[in-house]
Amino acid sequence: MIMDVVSLVTGANRGIGLEVCRQLAGAGHTVVLTARSADKAEAAARDLAGEGLGVHPMRLDVSGQGEPERAAKELADRFGRLDVLVNNAAIAYDTSQRASAADLGVVRTAMETNLYGAWQTVLGLLPLLRASAHPRIVNVSSGAGSLATMGGGTPAYRVSKVALNGLTRILADELRVEGMLVNAVCPGWVATDMG
């Protein structure tokens, strides 16, 4: 059991994020389950409570202006630090699109959440991560964002995940000197609402 580890998961009211919360809580972490809506975060927290797992619901729209800073204040008041940030929130699995005829509005929207949302969440929560003895940032990426296996289709999602992978590498290099680990993970295909 890992005790007294405070972990926050974005986009955690369903799918992969909910499962990450389930497993972290089961491992003894203090888990902050976030969703764009407080109601959805609270409903997901109730579901986990029904399984004997306690988590703390919080509203956090990663693409909302000032949202990470508001969340940081709430986290600071409740816990004083953050040990693990899991950037899971993502949108726009646009399998019906092709890059050669893409709706760039969909691409921009995907970038706002999948890249800029994760980035501004890191920036907003970085002071609390720096207060941890062993801080970690985990960006949930996808094989769809791998340049080594890149194919056609799903351009908004793929390009946003390529960019997230790049951001992960940059942050890992910059924050390593502070003892902060930054990684990206690919959970593989999972039967979720988005997948």
TAJO-V168838 format. One record per pair of residues at least 4 apart in sequence whose ideal C-beta (glycine too) atoms are under 8 Angstrom apart, sorted by the first residue. I is the first residue (numbers start at 1). J is the second residue. Records with the same first field share a line. If there is no record, write none. Layout:
# TAJO-V168838
I = J ; J
This chain:
# TAJO-V168838
1 = 27 ; 28
2 = 27 ; 28 ; 29
3 = 28
4 = 30
5 = 28 ; 29 ; 30 ; 83 ; 84
6 = 29 ; 30 ; 32 ; 75 ; 79 ; 81 ; 82 ; 83 ; 84 ; 132
7 = 24 ; 29 ; 30 ; 31 ; 32 ; 82 ; 83 ; 84 ; 85 ; 86
8 = 31 ; 32 ; 34 ; 58 ; 71 ; 75 ; 82 ; 84 ; 85 ; 86 ; 125
9 = 17 ; 20 ; 21 ; 24 ; 31 ; 32 ; 33 ; 34 ; 86 ; 88
10 = 17 ; 34 ; 60 ; 62 ; 85 ; 86 ; 87 ; 88 ; 89 ; 117 ; 118 ; 121
11 = 15 ; 17 ; 34 ; 35 ; 36 ; 62 ; 88 ; 89 ; 90
12 = 17 ; 18 ; 20 ; 21 ; 33 ; 34 ; 35 ; 41 ; 44 ; 88
13 = 17 ; 18 ; 33 ; 35 ; 37 ; 40 ; 41 ; 43 ; 44
14 = 18 ; 40 ; 44 ; 192 ; 193
15 = 19 ; 190 ; 192 ; 193 ; 194 ; 195
16 = 20 ; 88 ; 140 ; 187 ; 190 ; 192
17 = 21 ; 33 ; 86 ; 88 ; 89 ; 140
18 = 22 ; 33 ; 44 ; 47 ; 48
19 = 23
20 = 24 ; 86 ; 88 ; 140
21 = 25 ; 31 ; 33 ; 44 ; 48 ; 53 ; 55
22 = 26 ; 48 ; 51 ; 53
23 = 27
24 = 29 ; 31 ; 84
25 = 29 ; 31 ; 48 ; 53 ; 54 ; 55
26 = 53
29 = 84
30 = 56 ; 79
31 = 53 ; 55 ; 56
32 = 55 ; 56 ; 57 ; 58 ; 75
33 = 41 ; 44 ; 45 ; 48 ; 55 ; 56 ; 57 ; 58
34 = 41 ; 57 ; 58 ; 59 ; 60 ; 71 ; 89
35 = 40 ; 41 ; 44 ; 57 ; 59 ; 60
36 = 40 ; 59 ; 60 ; 61 ; 64 ; 89
37 = 41 ; 59
38 = 42 ; 57 ; 58 ; 59
39 = 43
40 = 44
41 = 45 ; 57 ; 58 ; 59
42 = 46 ; 57
43 = 47
44 = 48 ; 55 ; 57
45 = 49 ; 55 ; 56 ; 57
46 = 50
47 = 51
48 = 53 ; 54 ; 55
49 = 53 ; 54 ; 55
56 = 78
58 = 71 ; 74
60 = 67 ; 68 ; 71 ; 121
61 = 67
62 = 67 ; 68 ; 87 ; 89 ; 113 ; 117 ; 118 ; 120 ; 121
63 = 67 ; 112 ; 113 ; 116 ; 117 ; 120
66 = 70
67 = 71 ; 120 ; 124
68 = 72 ; 120 ; 121 ; 123 ; 124 ; 125
69 = 73 ; 124
70 = 74
71 = 75 ; 124 ; 125
72 = 76 ; 124 ; 125 ; 127 ; 128
73 = 77
74 = 78
75 = 79 ; 81 ; 82 ; 125 ; 128
76 = 80 ; 81 ; 128
80 = 128 ; 131
81 = 128 ; 129 ; 131 ; 132
82 = 125 ; 128 ; 129 ; 131 ; 132 ; 135
83 = 129 ; 132 ; 133 ; 134 ; 135 ; 136
84 = 135 ; 136 ; 137 ; 138
85 = 121 ; 122 ; 125 ; 129 ; 136 ; 137 ; 138
86 = 138 ; 140
87 = 117 ; 118 ; 121 ; 122 ; 137 ; 138 ; 139 ; 140 ; 164
88 = 140
89 = 113 ; 114 ; 117 ; 118
90 = 113 ; 114 ; 140 ; 157 ; 160 ; 161 ; 194
91 = 109 ; 110 ; 113 ; 114 ; 194
92 = 106 ; 107 ; 109 ; 110 ; 113 ; 114 ; 156 ; 157 ; 160
93 = 154 ; 157 ; 194 ; 195
94 = 102 ; 106 ; 110 ; 154 ; 155 ; 156 ; 157
95 = 153 ; 154
97 = 101 ; 102 ; 103 ; 106 ; 153 ; 154 ; 155 ; 156
98 = 102 ; 152 ; 153 ; 155
99 = 152 ; 153 ; 155
102 = 106 ; 107 ; 155 ; 156
103 = 107
104 = 108
105 = 109
106 = 110 ; 156
107 = 111 ; 155 ; 156 ; 159 ; 160
108 = 112
109 = 113 ; 156
110 = 114 ; 156 ; 157 ; 159 ; 160
111 = 115 ; 116 ; 156 ; 159 ; 160 ; 163
112 = 116 ; 117
113 = 117 ; 160
114 = 118 ; 157 ; 160 ; 161 ; 163 ; 164
115 = 119 ; 160 ; 163 ; 164 ; 167
116 = 120
117 = 121
118 = 122 ; 139 ; 164 ; 167
119 = 123 ; 167
120 = 124
121 = 125
122 = 126 ; 137 ; 171
125 = 129
126 = 130
127 = 131
128 = 132
129 = 135 ; 137 ; 180
130 = 135 ; 178 ; 180
134 = 179
135 = 178 ; 179 ; 180 ; 181
136 = 180 ; 181 ; 182 ; 183
137 = 171 ; 175 ; 180 ; 181 ; 182 ; 183
138 = 182 ; 183 ; 184 ; 185
139 = 164 ; 165 ; 167 ; 168 ; 182 ; 183 ; 184 ; 185
140 = 184 ; 185 ; 187
141 = 145 ; 161 ; 164 ; 165 ; 168 ; 184 ; 185 ; 186
142 = 146 ; 157 ; 161 ; 186
143 = 149 ; 186 ; 188
144 = 154 ; 157 ; 158 ; 161
145 = 158 ; 160 ; 161 ; 162 ; 163 ; 164 ; 165
146 = 150 ; 165 ; 186
147 = 162
150 = 158 ; 162
153 = 158
154 = 158
155 = 159
156 = 160
157 = 161
158 = 162
159 = 163
160 = 164
161 = 165
162 = 166
163 = 167
164 = 168 ; 184
165 = 169 ; 184
166 = 170
167 = 171
168 = 172 ; 182 ; 183 ; 184
169 = 173
170 = 174
171 = 175 ; 182
172 = 176 ; 181 ; 182 ; 183
175 = 180 ; 182
176 = 180 ; 181 ; 182
189 = 195
190 = 195
191 = 195
